[in-house]
Amino acid sequence: MAGASLPGAASSAQAQPPGGTDVQAGAALSSTRTSTRDKSHGCIDATKARNLRVKWYGTNKVTVRTKNGKPPCTETKVVFSVYVVPDMWDGRGFNETAFPQQVYKSTEAVALSKHKTTLVLDSMIPCKNAQYDVYYAPKITSLRWPEAHGAQYISARFQHFG
């Protein structure tokens, strides 16, 4: 299994650099982007991916935290999904051969005022190409080229068997 990166990636381990509470797959917390703090009190806009940091632990666990540990100005729902990538994928990163994709499993959580949320998917796709993504809600069940997650994108990893 070899990792591939998306455009702008700092390494094959994590796509774009802009991308607590433990949440197991299937658990969902309510509330999306509702105001929780006055912006004048040193909070950070968590609705902008550049203000979040994602740390990957393999492909089935990620931690999403705010930049510089500042509290988010709003509760912001993030989703962690794994998608099945077509067998015809060339293994060269984010390109048209990696699509279409269908969601295999997802979990979501609200990035709370503790500045950190851990999301865990309790299964991997065995012996298949896969894409693991962290993005803003709502959940996306299928991905098409070239849109993919669009403005919802925060961070991603590929898993290549080939």
Buried (B, 14 or more C-beta within 10 A) or exposed (E): EEBBBBEEBEEBEBBBBBBBBEBEBEEBBEEBBEEBBEEEEEBBBBBEBEBBBBBBEEBBBBBBBBBEEBBBBBBBBBBBBBBBBEEEBEBEBBBEBBBEBEBBBBBBBBBBEEBBBBBBBEEBBEEBBBBBBBBBBEBBEEBEEEEBBEEBBBBBBBBBBE
